[in-house]
Amino acid sequence: MKIFVAGATGVIGRRLVPLLVEGGHDVVGMSRSPKRADGLEALGARGVAGDVFDAGRLRRLLSDERPEIVIHELTAIPRELEPGHTVEQFAANRRMRIEGTRNLVEAARDAGARRLVAQSYAHVYAPRGSWVKAEWEPLDLGPDVPDSRQLNVLALRELERSVLQTPGIEGVALRYGTLYGLGSAFEEGGTVNTLVRRRHYPIAGSGAGTTSFVHVDDAAEATMLALSGPDGIFNICDDRPAALKEWLPFYARLVGAPPPRHVPALAERVLGNEHLAYRSTLQRGASNAKARAQLGFAPAWATWRDGLRSEFERAAVA
């Protein structure tokens, strides 16, 4: 099949493109950077430079290529989080998910694409009831939700609407868990790695907030499965959601960092760290049961403990 990958040089795109090529597909990868687009040739794909916000050029690119499937791995996630400024910092990513997704979906439809597989996010569920959520459960929206979070969840909901409700397109939204592995924030020098080493990532309040992890290679494999599986929404994560008070000390020990500090959640909110306080106290994890049953997803790294340990053992050898 001919497959067009938008965001082909991103964290997941870099792992996905070789899998697509090995699978015998004709792969065209788009990057905003002409240099990075040219680098895709070494992976066996053709690279094109394009900006998802330039709707006219995007439409021409897709029209020229006429792919059967389009994969959306575009994000604009900030490299570093600044306390008290998360609303502004995530503005570009929200625009990517709303306007960028709309442009890509419309261009794909007009070019005759049959299916569109898009990157979404698993930690969007309302913090009520069980700590591990299925795809049908409500999102974290409502008058009591802080703007810094609600705006991001609304952007994801709009992304999924564009992908799933466009006539003529088989839409698949993959709600990836928190990514780790090559190129992620958990890699040596990544955002989370740096914060933990500096002891700037504390356990706020109870630390019961739950994270569902997924290795970048497992995320790429799940995307491969979504090429021919059913449409709809799927949580893509490992088998072991973990409370922050469990995974954060483990990760700190793994990278040789000092133990994380324990602080009151209210103190973090007063300092403008609502994003971190939420992750530590209220965030819900996600179940991969639907993806296992309907996509045949079986993560190679079934638990974050094994996956993270393996990553740092690999880095030590390298």
C-alpha positions, 0 to 999 in steps of 0.5 A: 500500500502507499502510505503517507506519514505526516510527522515521519521524523518525530519520536514515533515516526522515526520508529514507524517508517522502517517498519512500514518499509520492511512491510513492503509499503510505498512510504512517503514521509513528511517533515517540516524540516527539508533536511530531516525529510531528505534523511528519510531516504536512508530509511527506504522512504521518500521524504517531502518537506511540508507544513500542515498549516499550509493547507494549499501546499498540503492538499497539493502534496497529498493530491500528487501522492494519492496515498491509500492510508495517511498516518498523523504523528504530528505534535508540537509538545514543548521541550521543557515545561515552565511552571505557571505557563503550561497554557501558553506552552501547549498553545502550539500543540493545541493548534496542531491538534485542531487546525493541523488535524483538520487540514490533514484530514481534509487533504487526505479525503480530497486525495482519495485516501481510504483510512487515516490513523492519528496519534491521540493521548491516553491520559484524558479521562475524568478523574472519577471512579476507577484508576484505569479507564476504558475508551468509552469512559468520559473525558476530563471536561467540565466547569471544575476542570482548570483551563490549563488541562481542559483546553488540552483535552478539548483539542484532543477531542476535536482531533478525534472528531475530525479523524473519526467523523469525516465522511469517506474516511476510516478513522483510527485514533490511537490514545498512546500512553506516556512514551519512553524509549529513544527520543522520548522525554525519559531518554538521557537528556530528555525533559523528564530525565533532566527534571528528575536528576535536578530533583525538580519532579516531586511526588505531590500529595498522595502520589496516587495519580496513575500513568500508563506507559508505552515504549516507542517501539510498541507504539509503532507496532500498534500503529502498524496493526491499525493499518488494517484493523477496525476503526475507532479509538484505542488505548495503546499502553502496556499492561501495568498502569502505575501510580506516580509514587511507584514509578518515579522513585524507580526511575530516579534510582534507575538513572542514578538521581536523588530520591524525589521530594515529597511536597503538598499538592496545594503547594505545587498548585500555588506555584503554578504547577497544576499540570504536575499536581494533577499527574501526581494526585488525580490522573487516571491510567488506561486499559489496553484490553480493547487494543489487545482484543481487536487489534491484536496488540501485544506489547513487547514490553508488557511492564514499564519496569522491564522496558525502562530498565532495558533502555538504560542498560542499552544506553550504558552499553552504547 
